[in-house]
Amino acid sequence: MTVPGPDRQLDPRFIPQQRLVGRLTALAFTGPSLVVLLIVLAAADDVPGWGRVALGVLWLLLVLALAWHAEHWPAKVYAHARYALDADGLVIQRGVYWRSVTHVPRSRVQHTDVSQGPLERRYGLGTLVVYTAGTDHARVSLPGLAHEVAGALRDDLRPGRHDDSV
Amino acid sequence: MTASERRLHPASILFDTARYARLFLWPALLAFLGGGRRRGTDLGPFDFGDADVWLWVLVLPSVALSVARYLSFRVHYEPGELVIRSGILFRNERHLPYARIQNLDAVQNVFHRALGVVDVRIETGGGTEPEARMSVLPVAALGEMRARVFAGRAIPPEQGAELASEDFGIEHRDDAMERRDFSPGDAPEADRPTRPEAAPTPTGAYRPGTLPTPNGAHRPEADAVPLLHLPLRELLLHGFLENKGMVLVGAAYGALWESGALNRFYSWIFAGSVDARGLFREVLAFLAGRGTFPTGRLLVALGGVAGFLVLVRVISMAWAFVRLHDFRLTRRGPDLRITYGLFTRVAATIPIGRIQTLTVHQGWLHRRLGRASIRVETAGGQAGAAVRDREWVAPLVRVERVPAIVSAILPDVSAAPVAWQPVHPRAFRRAVRKALAAVGLVSLLALVALGPRALILGVPLALWAIVSTRQHVRHLGWSATDGTVAFRSGWLARRETLVRVNRIQAVSTHESPLDRRARMARLRVDTAGAGERSHRVDIPYLAADLARGVAERLSSLAAQTAFRW
C-alpha cells in the first residue's frame, strides 16, 4: 500500500527567487567576513605564513560552499515540495533530507495571511500562512506560491466553504 | 478606497513613534548627555554636539516606520471576515473570520482619551500575541467594528443592532489590559445562565462571554457526581510515591546554604568521628588489601543514608497530607470540580470542553501497588492568560477505577480498553544501534580521558543500553480509532496519552534519512495548550505508509469535527 502524497508543485519561479535570496545571503556574508579576515591577517603578526594561507583557503571554501548552496539548493527544495488543498484541508510536504508532511484540517484554521516580500514581488510570488490553535503547528507557512494562487488558496480556506460542521 | 475600507487614525503615527521611542529612550538619553558633556559648547538650537546625530539616527527610522505603517494599514469588512492589509515593502494581507474572533479588546489611556481614539486588539485564540492590533482607531470606528463583527458572527441582527447602539464600553486602563474570555457555543458557557442585559457591564468593559449564545439552550444544573475522593491512606501513599520531599529537602538545603548554617553543621558532623571521606578511604584501603574493614562506621553511615531517605519520604507524605487533604473530584454537569487542601483550600473548575489531552501516569512503584495518576491538559480561550496546564484530576487512583474515571471525564470516548498496536518490528534494531553508538561515543571519550580502564565501564553501559532499549521499544504503543488517538511510552515509568479527534489541531509525519532507509516515519499529533514537558502523541518507528495513511485519516476525521475552546 502506498499512500499518494499531495500532488501540486510550487511555482517554478520559486527557484530563481530562492537563488536570488541565496546569492544575497552569500554576499551579505562575503563582504563583512572578508573585511574581518583582512583585519585579522593585518593585526596578527605572529601567525605563520601557512596559517595565513589556511585562513584564506578556509574563507574561500566557505564562500564557495555558500555560493554552491545558493545555486543548487533551491532546485532540490522545489523538487521535494508538494502541497494539496482538498475537502479535508491543507497538506504540505517538504524537506530534502528530513521530510515532513503536515495536515491542517480546514475546520482548525483560525486565520490566514498572504504575505509578499520585495523579492517575492519581483517574481510574482507570495507566501500563504495558516494559523491554528495548536502548539507546534500554531503557524504553518507555505512559501513559493504564485501570489494569485496563494490568494485563491486562502479564499478556499475560508470557513463555510467546504465544512458545514462548524 | 472602497466603502468598507477603514484606515487608522492619523494620531497612530504619534502613538507608534512614542512606542518605538520608548525602546530607544535610554540609549538616546545617554547619547544626548554623553555628547553634550563632550562638546560643551552650544552651537545653536539644533546642535547638541554629537548627540543630535544619534538622536536622529534613532528617532528618524521609527518615525518613518510609523508613517509607513499608517499609510499602508487598511481594514476591510468583508462578508464573513475582517481583512487587514499592511506593509509597503513586506506586504501582508490577513483574513480573520468573524466566527473565529475570540476577543475584541479596546484600551484607552489618558492620551488616547484626549485624542478620542482607542487601541484595539483582536484575538482568535492560540497564540500569545493578539492576532491584530489596531493602534489607534477613532472611537466611532470601534463601534462600527464591534457591530460588524457581531453581525458577522451570525448573532440575530436585532441583538447586533442593539449592541451597536449601546454606549460602547471602553476600558480605561493605562497599562496592561484585561483579556476576556469569549466562548460562544462552548458547552460550559451555554450552561451558565445567560444575561443579555448585562452585555455592556457597569465597568464599561466589553464582556462577550456574557452575551446570549446563539444556541445557548439553558440546561438545568446537573447534580454533582462524585468521581474520586482520597482518604488519608491514599493521600499518604500518594505522598510516598510522588516523593516531593526531595524538592523540599533541596529547597531547605539551599536556604541553609545561603544562611551559612550549613558550615557549622558540616564541621559538627565531619570534624567528629564520622568523617565520610575518611570512611570512603578506609573502605578503598580494605579493598586494596590494607587495613581492616570499618564495619561499625559503615553501618552508621548507611543507617544515616537510609534514615535520610525515610525522612524524605515522610516529609513528602506530610506534604501530600497538607496540600491535597480531602481531595475530591466531582463532575457537575459540563464541569469537573476539584477541591483539596488542608490550610489553603483550592476549588478548581475545569470545563470538560476545555480538556485537550488526558494522560495516565504509572511509575514503577505505582504498578507494584496497582495505582495510577491521571492528568489532563486544558487550553483556555484566553491567550496569554495564566492557563493552568497539566491539571491533576486524579493524583492517585486504583488501576481498576481508571476506565470509569476516564469515561466520566470524557464521555465521548469509548469505554472499551485501548487496542494497543506495537511499533515497527525492526524498531528495536534501529533504536539499539542508536543507543550503542551513544555508548560507544561515551566510552571513547572515557578512553581518551581515563585510559584503558574506562572500558570496564563500557561493557555494563552497553548491556544496560540493550536491555533498556529493548524494553522501551516493547512498551511503545499506539492506537487510532475514529474517535481518539492514543500513544503510550516508557518502561519503568509509563505514560499513556489520549487525544480526541475533535481536539486535533494538525497532524504531521516526519522522516529522517535513517527513517527513509528503513521505510519508517514518525507521526505527530498537535493539540492546543501542550506544555514543554508534557507527554504528547509523537509515535516513532511506524511503517512509513502506515504513518502517512493514519495521518491522512486523522486529519480527515478532524476536519469533519468542529473545534471549540
Boltz contact constraints between the chains, C-beta under 6 A:
constraints:
  - contact:
      token1: [A, 1]
      token2: [B, 545]
      max_distance: 6.0
  - contact:
      token1: [A, 2]
      token2: [B, 545]
      max_distance: 6.0
  - contact:
      token1: [A, 3]
      token2: [B, 545]
      max_distance: 6.0
  - contact:
      token1: [A, 3]
      token2: [B, 548]
      max_distance: 6.0
  - contact:
      token1: [A, 3]
      token2: [B, 549]
      max_distance: 6.0
  - contact:
      token1: [A, 88]
      token2: [B, 555]
      max_distance: 6.0
  - contact:
      token1: [A, 88]
      token2: [B, 556]
      max_distance: 6.0
  - contact:
      token1: [A, 88]
      token2: [B, 559]
      max_distance: 6.0
  - contact:
      token1: [A, 89]
      token2: [B, 559]
      max_distance: 6.0
  - contact:
      token1: [A, 97]
      token2: [B, 513]
      max_distance: 6.0
  - contact:
      token1: [A, 98]
      token2: [B, 512]
      max_distance: 6.0
  - contact:
      token1: [A, 99]
      token2: [B, 511]
      max_distance: 6.0
  - contact:
      token1: [A, 100]
      token2: [B, 508]
      max_distance: 6.0
  - contact:
      token1: [A, 100]
      token2: [B, 510]
      max_distance: 6.0
  - contact:
      token1: [A, 101]
      token2: [B, 509]
      max_distance: 6.0
  - contact:
      token1: [A, 102]
      token2: [B, 508]
      max_distance: 6.0
  - contact:
      token1: [A, 103]
      token2: [B, 507]
      max_distance: 6.0
  - contact:
      token1: [A, 103]
      token2: [B, 551]
      max_distance: 6.0
  - contact:
      token1: [A, 103]
      token2: [B, 555]
      max_distance: 6.0
  - contact:
      token1: [A, 104]
      token2: [B, 506]
      max_distance: 6.0
  - contact:
      token1: [A, 105]
      token2: [B, 555]
      max_distance: 6.0
  - contact:
      token1: [A, 105]
      token2: [B, 558]
      max_distance: 6.0
  - contact:
      token1: [A, 105]
      token2: [B, 559]
      max_distance: 6.0
  - contact:
      token1: [A, 106]
      token2: [B, 559]
      max_distance: 6.0
  - contact:
      token1: [A, 107]
      token2: [B, 559]
      max_distance: 6.0
  - contact:
      token1: [A, 107]
      token2: [B, 562]
      max_distance: 6.0
  - contact:
      token1: [A, 108]
      token2: [B, 505]
      max_distance: 6.0
  - contact:
      token1: [A, 108]
      token2: [B, 563]
      max_distance: 6.0
  - contact:
      token1: [A, 110]
      token2: [B, 100]
      max_distance: 6.0
  - contact:
      token1: [A, 110]
      token2: [B, 124]
      max_distance: 6.0
  - contact:
      token1: [A, 110]
      token2: [B, 126]
      max_distance: 6.0
  - contact:
      token1: [A, 111]
      token2: [B, 96]
      max_distance: 6.0
  - contact:
      token1: [A, 111]
      token2: [B, 124]
      max_distance: 6.0
  - contact:
      token1: [A, 111]
      token2: [B, 131]
      max_distance: 6.0
  - contact:
      token1: [A, 112]
      token2: [B, 95]
      max_distance: 6.0
  - contact:
      token1: [A, 113]
      token2: [B, 92]
      max_distance: 6.0
  - contact:
      token1: [A, 113]
      token2: [B, 94]
      max_distance: 6.0
  - contact:
      token1: [A, 114]
      token2: [B, 93]
      max_distance: 6.0
  - contact:
      token1: [A, 115]
      token2: [B, 92]
      max_distance: 6.0
  - contact:
      token1: [A, 116]
      token2: [B, 91]
      max_distance: 6.0
  - contact:
      token1: [A, 117]
      token2: [B, 90]
      max_distance: 6.0
  - contact:
      token1: [A, 118]
      token2: [B, 89]
      max_distance: 6.0
  - contact:
      token1: [A, 132]
      token2: [B, 505]
      max_distance: 6.0
  - contact:
      token1: [A, 132]
      token2: [B, 506]
      max_distance: 6.0
  - contact:
      token1: [A, 133]
      token2: [B, 125]
      max_distance: 6.0
  - contact:
      token1: [A, 133]
      token2: [B, 126]
      max_distance: 6.0
  - contact:
      token1: [A, 133]
      token2: [B, 505]
      max_distance: 6.0
  - contact:
      token1: [A, 133]
      token2: [B, 528]
      max_distance: 6.0
  - contact:
      token1: [A, 134]
      token2: [B, 505]
      max_distance: 6.0
  - contact:
      token1: [A, 134]
      token2: [B, 506]
      max_distance: 6.0
  - contact:
      token1: [A, 134]
      token2: [B, 526]
      max_distance: 6.0
  - contact:
      token1: [A, 134]
      token2: [B, 528]
      max_distance: 6.0
  - contact:
      token1: [A, 135]
      token2: [B, 526]
      max_distance: 6.0
  - contact:
      token1: [A, 135]
      token2: [B, 530]
      max_distance: 6.0
  - contact:
      token1: [A, 136]
      token2: [B, 526]
      max_distance: 6.0
  - contact:
      token1: [A, 137]
      token2: [B, 506]
      max_distance: 6.0
  - contact:
      token1: [A, 137]
      token2: [B, 526]
      max_distance: 6.0
  - contact:
      token1: [A, 138]
      token2: [B, 126]
      max_distance: 6.0
  - contact:
      token1: [A, 138]
      token2: [B, 127]
      max_distance: 6.0
  - contact:
      token1: [A, 159]
      token2: [B, 97]
      max_distance: 6.0
  - contact:
      token1: [A, 159]
      token2: [B, 99]
      max_distance: 6.0
  - contact:
      token1: [A, 165]
      token2: [B, 560]
      max_distance: 6.0
  - contact:
      token1: [A, 165]
      token2: [B, 562]
      max_distance: 6.0
  - contact:
      token1: [A, 166]
      token2: [B, 562]
      max_distance: 6.0
